[in-house]
Amino acid sequence: MKKKIKAIITGATGMVGEGVLHESLLHPDVEEVLVISRRPCGVNHKKLKEILHPNFYDLSPVAEQMAGYDVCFFCLGISSFGIKEDTYSSITYTLTMHVAETLLKQNKDMIFCYISGAGTDSSEKGNINWARVKGKTENDLMKLPFKKVYAFRPGLMLPTKGLKNAHNFYVGFRFYYPLLRAILPQYVSTLKELGLAMINSAITGYEKPILDTKDIVKLSKVNIKSDPGN
């Protein structure tokens, strides 16, 4: 029988993390979800546990509670718009690496799934700061001895209906989504597809460590068992 997985999710109070949490709670092969957050995610479910912790730069007080999990869906992040470079780097790189290293100490065979972004610069040498920082984060995560590290680089995503943390931009985007999906399939997906792809990466694996939109859509269609109505 296929092994069920236990997942840790960060960033569940943001749009992406909320969507990934939603799919994880629906999925029959995810038996337990632990959300680590600064504030409550506002979801009640029999699968769900929650750790509220104010300082993600020091997880030592709660580290032991993070043991016994198979995968981390790391969805925590901020936009670089209007943010100083050192602040963006501290949150995007330093915080992410601390969380990853803490999890690795507690879970030697963990899979780490990192939400990156389309346009990330793996060379770390480009002119765009956010892309360099994301690239460095991806590269250094992949140097850690996790069982697997996957970097997901979604483009535009259609939010899942009924969720509350979608940005206002996506209200208008929903109208144009069918057209954009048809003419720009390499850049457009749904948040549901991202969530399913992340879950499937932990269950079945994937042949590439870096997944762009086409990979995300492809992987989302593997082992589909979640509620088709969500």
ChimeraX attribute file (.defattr): number of C-alpha atoms within 10 A of each C-alpha:
attribute: neighborCount
match mode: 1-to-1
recipient: residues
	/A:1	3
	/A:2	7
	/A:3	9
	/A:4	15
	/A:5	18
	/A:6	19
	/A:7	26
	/A:8	24
	/A:9	23
	/A:10	23
	/A:11	22
	/A:12	27
	/A:13	22
	/A:14	18
	/A:15	19
	/A:16	26
	/A:17	25
	/A:18	27
	/A:19	27
	/A:20	27
	/A:21	27
	/A:22	19
	/A:23	25
	/A:24	27
	/A:25	18
	/A:26	17
	/A:27	17
	/A:28	14
	/A:29	19
	/A:30	19
	/A:31	17
	/A:32	18
	/A:33	23
	/A:34	20
	/A:35	24
	/A:36	22
	/A:37	20
	/A:38	16
	/A:39	13
	/A:40	14
	/A:41	18
	/A:42	8
	/A:43	13
	/A:44	9
	/A:45	10
	/A:46	9
	/A:47	14
	/A:48	17
	/A:49	14
	/A:50	17
	/A:51	15
	/A:52	13
	/A:53	15
	/A:54	12
	/A:55	12
	/A:56	16
	/A:57	14
	/A:58	14
	/A:59	16
	/A:60	11
	/A:61	9
	/A:62	14
	/A:63	14
	/A:64	13
	/A:65	12
	/A:66	20
	/A:67	17
	/A:68	16
	/A:69	21
	/A:70	19
	/A:71	28
	/A:72	26
	/A:73	26
	/A:74	23
	/A:75	24
	/A:76	22
	/A:77	19
	/A:78	12
	/A:79	9
	/A:80	15
	/A:81	9
	/A:82	7
	/A:83	11
	/A:84	9
	/A:85	13
	/A:86	9
	/A:87	12
	/A:88	21
	/A:89	21
	/A:90	14
	/A:91	16
	/A:92	22
	/A:93	20
	/A:94	16
	/A:95	18
	/A:96	23
	/A:97	19
	/A:98	15
	/A:99	18
	/A:100	19
	/A:101	16
	/A:102	19
	/A:103	24
	/A:104	20
	/A:105	15
	/A:106	16
	/A:107	18
	/A:108	15
	/A:109	16
	/A:110	24
	/A:111	24
	/A:112	28
	/A:113	24
	/A:114	23
	/A:115	22
	/A:116	26
	/A:117	20
	/A:118	15
	/A:119	16
	/A:120	21
	/A:121	21
	/A:122	16
	/A:123	11
	/A:124	18
	/A:125	13
	/A:126	13
	/A:127	9
	/A:128	12
	/A:129	17
	/A:130	22
	/A:131	22
	/A:132	20
	/A:133	22
	/A:134	24
	/A:135	24
	/A:136	21
	/A:137	23
	/A:138	26
	/A:139	17
	/A:140	12
	/A:141	23
	/A:142	16
	/A:143	9
	/A:144	15
	/A:145	14
	/A:146	20
	/A:147	14
	/A:148	19
	/A:149	25
	/A:150	24
	/A:151	25
	/A:152	23
	/A:153	21
	/A:154	25
	/A:155	19
	/A:156	21
	/A:157	21
	/A:158	22
	/A:159	23
	/A:160	21
	/A:161	11
	/A:162	8
	/A:163	11
	/A:164	13
	/A:165	16
	/A:166	18
	/A:167	10
	/A:168	8
	/A:169	8
	/A:170	15
	/A:171	12
	/A:172	9
	/A:173	15
	/A:174	13
	/A:175	11
	/A:176	12
	/A:177	18
	/A:178	13
	/A:179	10
	/A:180	17
	/A:181	17
	/A:182	10
	/A:183	10
	/A:184	13
	/A:185	15
	/A:186	18
	/A:187	17
	/A:188	21
	/A:189	23
	/A:190	20
	/A:191	23
	/A:192	22
	/A:193	23
	/A:194	26
	/A:195	22
	/A:196	26
	/A:197	29
	/A:198	30
	/A:199	29
	/A:200	20
	/A:201	23
	/A:202	25
	/A:203	20
	/A:204	13
	/A:205	16
	/A:206	17
	/A:207	9
	/A:208	11
	/A:209	16
	/A:210	17
	/A:211	24
	/A:212	20
	/A:213	24
	/A:214	17
	/A:215	19
	/A:216	25
	/A:217	22
	/A:218	12
	/A:219	23
	/A:220	20
	/A:221	13
	/A:222	15
	/A:223	14
	/A:224	15
	/A:225	12
	/A:226	15
	/A:227	10
	/A:228	7
	/A:229	4
	/A:230	11
